[in-house]
Amino acid sequence: ILETPVMVGSELTLTWSAAPGGIYRVQQRPQVVGSSWTDVEGDVIAGEYTASKTLTVSEAAGFYRVMGFAP
């Protein structure tokens, strides 16, 4: 479950429910449809039941998703 994203200045923080030890990858794309997803550098390994990643974003709109992988 993805919590409400938090934007402070040019930094966007995504926080989601996680399984401890689970591996998560954030992906982005500029439009909701019609373009492929691009991996954001640096996978996240959850240490607890929540995980998060902070990204620096430009002023352009974007869409994000979190993919989970088994450890």
C-alpha positions, 0 to 999 in steps of 0.5 A: 500500500502506497501512502500519500507522497510527500513533496518538499521543495524538489524532493518527493518521498514515497512511503509504502507497506513492505515485508522486512527483507523485501526488495523494492524498485521505484519506476517512473514515466512522464505520462500515465499511458503511452510511455514505458516505465524507467527504473529509478536508480537504487533498489530499496531493501526494507528493514521494517514493515514500511519502506521509503525512497526520496527522489529529486524531481523536476517541475515536470509532472511524472508518475511513479510506481513501486515494484516488489521482489522476493528476497 
